[in-house]
Amino acid sequence: MKNKIAVLIPCYNEEVAIKKVIEDFKKILPDAKIYVYDNNSTDKTAEIAKKAGAIVKFEPYQGKGNVVRRMFADIDADIYVMSDGDETYDIKKAPKLIKELIDNDLDMVVGARKEVDLAAYRVGHRWGNILLTKLVQSFFHQNLIDMLSGYRVFSKRFVKSFPAQSTGFETETELTVHALSSKLPFKEIETDYFARPKGSESKLSTYKDGIRILLMIVNLIKDERPLLFFNILTILCFLSSLWLGIPVVEEYFETHLVQKFPRAFLSMGLMILSGISFFVGLILDSISKSRKETRRLSYLRYNIGDSNK
């Protein structure tokens, strides 16, 4: 039997582009069910999507992460194709991404964006994506092309074991880190990335959302690699303590007096904090391993084709 395919399109004020996106998916994936989740749009996105033949649902909590969490919880399928509703992704590549997922038993295939129009990326978005991708790459030791792409194909077991926590555009970061941390098989395939149609505007704020994504990365590193995270704090506190304390100790041996009490107390406090940070890292590392095992058990409950049984 054929795999059940669901196309998931999170939307906020995309009345200009949503109709063509739905029509293109219907042509390319005629057997798929197309779901549009409207996120409090103030335009006619939902109305146009319904007329175009999509199944329209609503998510009242604002933010793409909230929409993704709701979509993953609501919809049952074997394969999930997620795309934005802004007409920027190469929908014709969807069958190729799906084939890659099935043929190689992957859990996620990412459509890594390749610009075909200089207007597709704002300069801030481009460099922000590169820097944030490199940051995650350095901590999880995995080469990445485009961590923030919203064009992805997932297996059922990925979707149903994904611990969605983000609320906004940081959801793509969380999806990538989930795959890296859980060592789930995934691949990136370059796909064309187009400029938005006239009258359509990006909802991503270069600085506001960039900071939120950075904070999400820090939080995910803390949760997924706590020993590394707290060891970095341990080393910083230890070195700061030595930098502050050595002159005090030298002064004491020379004069048998301690005249810089604030510096001495700060040095001692940082050394204590260094020790605490080390043991916190050890404890949280054990907890993190337990959480990963729980996620793994949830992941193993599902197999491709389960919905056909």
Buried (B, 14 or more C-beta within 10 A) or exposed (E): EEBBBBBBBBBBBBBBBBBBBBBBBBEBBEEBBBBBBBBBBEBBBBBBBBEBEBBBBEBEEEBBBBBBBBBBEEBEBBBBBBBBBBBBBBBEBBBBBBEBBBEEEBBBBBBBBBEEEEEBBEEEBBEBBEEBBEBBBEBBEEEBBBBBBBBBBBBBBBBBBBEBBBBBBBBBBBBBBBBBBBEBBBBBBBBBBBBBEEEBEEBBBBEEBBEBBBEBBEBBBBBBBBBEBBBEBBEBBBEBBBEBBEEBEEBBEEEEEEEBEEBBEBBBEBBEBBEBBBEBBEEBBEEBEEBBEEBEEBBEEBEBBBBEE
